[in-house]
Amino acid sequence: MNKEALIKAANFCAYQERTQKEVREKLADLAIYGDEAEEMIVWLIENNYLNEERFAKIFAGSKFRQKQWGRLKIRQELKMRGVSDYCLRVGMNEINGDDYIETLQEIIEKKAREIKDADKLVRKQKLVRFALSRGFEQDLVFDMVKNLLK
């Protein structure tokens, strides 16, 4: 095993949480492929440098709390990063249901104050589009906007 590449990969993982896909890409940049790359990934996992479950939990929790993303957007981003279905489910469990509804309500109310349009239908459309773009589920968004604009 290439010690120098292993140290670089370990530092890469120690700096911030990574997925196996990101580590494979990093190793490919270092011209490490195939069995040697897989050996390094196994070593990183065994020595707790690389843990996709931990990555998924941190990613889902922080994107929800800091960026106020909805579950759909978080799930899509985790899938794009090659996270397993099991780790994806574990990560999504980091999002508390009550906090989720409260956050959706807060972002819709905040956006409603920013929209200056007088037409109720246009306001409703803009609010729905905004919340959907944040990755919140359609049925939740429709219910929340309907209740807000009574």
C-alpha positions in Angstrom: 0.0 0.0 0.0 1.3 3.5 -0.9 1.9 5.1 2.5 2.1 8.7 1.1 -1.3 8.3 -0.6 -2.8 6.7 2.5 -1.7 9.6 4.6 -3.2 12.1 2.1 -6.5 10.1 2.1 -6.5 9.9 5.9 -5.9 13.7 6.1 -8.6 14.2 3.5 -11.1 12.3 5.7 -9.9 13.9 9.0 -10.5 17.4 7.7 -14.2 16.8 7.2 -16.6 13.9 6.8 -16.5 12.2 3.4 -18.3 9.6 1.4 -16.6 6.5 -0.1 -17.3 8.0 -3.5 -15.4 11.2 -2.6 -12.5 9.2 -1.3 -12.3 7.0 -4.4 -12.2 10.2 -6.5 -9.4 11.6 -4.3 -7.5 8.4 -4.7 -8.0 8.4 -8.4 -6.5 12.0 -8.5 -3.5 10.4 -6.7 -3.4 7.7 -9.4 -4.5 5.0 -7.0 -7.1 2.6 -8.5 -8.7 -0.8 -8.2 -7.7 -3.2 -5.4 -5.1 -0.8 -3.9 -7.8 1.9 -3.6 -10.2 -0.5 -2.1 -7.6 -1.7 0.5 -7.1 2.0 1.5 -10.8 2.6 1.8 -11.1 -0.5 4.0 -8.2 0.7 6.2 -9.8 4.2 6.5 -13.1 2.6 7.5 -11.5 0.2 10.0 -9.6 3.1 11.6 -12.7 5.3 11.7 -11.5 7.9 9.3 -14.3 7.1 6.9 -17.9 6.4 8.1 -20.7 7.0 5.7 -23.4 6.7 8.5 -21.7 9.5 10.4 -21.4 11.5 7.2 -25.1 11.1 6.4 -26.2 12.1 9.9 -24.0 15.2 9.9 -24.9 16.2 6.4 -28.7 15.8 6.8 -28.8 17.5 10.2 -26.7 20.4 9.2 -28.4 21.0 5.8 -31.7 21.0 7.6 -30.7 23.2 10.5 -28.4 25.6 8.8 -29.7 25.9 5.2 -33.3 24.9 6.0 -33.4 22.3 3.2 -36.3 19.9 3.0 -36.1 16.1 3.1 -36.4 15.7 -0.6 -33.5 17.9 -1.4 -31.3 16.3 1.3 -32.2 12.8 0.2 -31.4 13.7 -3.5 -28.1 15.2 -2.5 -27.1 12.2 -0.4 -28.0 9.9 -3.3 -25.9 12.0 -5.7 -23.0 11.5 -3.3 -23.4 7.7 -3.5 -24.5 7.2 0.1 -26.1 3.7 0.7 -29.9 3.5 1.3 -29.2 2.4 4.9 -27.0 5.4 5.6 -29.5 7.6 3.9 -32.3 6.4 6.2 -30.1 6.9 9.3 -29.2 10.4 8.1 -32.9 11.3 7.5 -33.7 10.2 11.1 -31.6 13.2 12.3 -34.5 15.5 11.2 -37.1 15.9 14.0 -40.7 15.9 12.6 -41.9 18.8 14.8 -38.8 20.9 14.0 -39.4 20.1 10.3 -42.9 21.4 10.3 -41.9 24.5 12.4 -39.0 25.3 10.0 -41.3 25.0 6.9 -43.8 27.3 8.6 -41.1 29.8 9.4 -39.6 29.9 5.9 -43.1 30.3 4.3 -44.1 33.1 6.7 -40.8 34.9 6.2 -41.1 34.6 2.4 -44.8 35.7 2.6 -43.6 39.0 4.3 -41.1 39.5 1.4 -43.6 39.1 -1.4 -45.2 42.4 -2.3 -47.7 41.1 -4.9 -51.3 41.9 -4.0 -52.8 39.1 -6.0 -53.6 36.3 -3.7 -53.1 33.6 -6.3 -49.7 35.0 -7.4 -48.6 35.1 -3.7 -49.7 31.5 -3.2 -47.8 30.4 -6.4 -44.6 32.1 -5.3 -44.8 30.7 -1.8 -45.4 27.1 -3.1 -42.6 27.4 -5.7 -40.2 28.7 -3.1 -40.9 25.9 -0.5 -40.8 23.2 -3.2 -37.4 24.5 -4.4 -36.1 24.1 -0.9 -37.0 20.4 -1.0 -40.1 20.2 1.1 -42.9 17.8 0.3 -45.7 19.0 -1.9 -48.6 18.0 0.4 -47.0 19.7 3.4 -46.3 22.9 1.4 -49.8 23.1 -0.1 -51.5 22.6 3.4 -49.2 25.2 5.0 -49.7 27.8 2.3 -53.4 27.2 2.2 -53.6 27.8 6.0 -51.4 30.8 5.9 -53.3 32.6 3.1 -56.9 32.1 4.4 
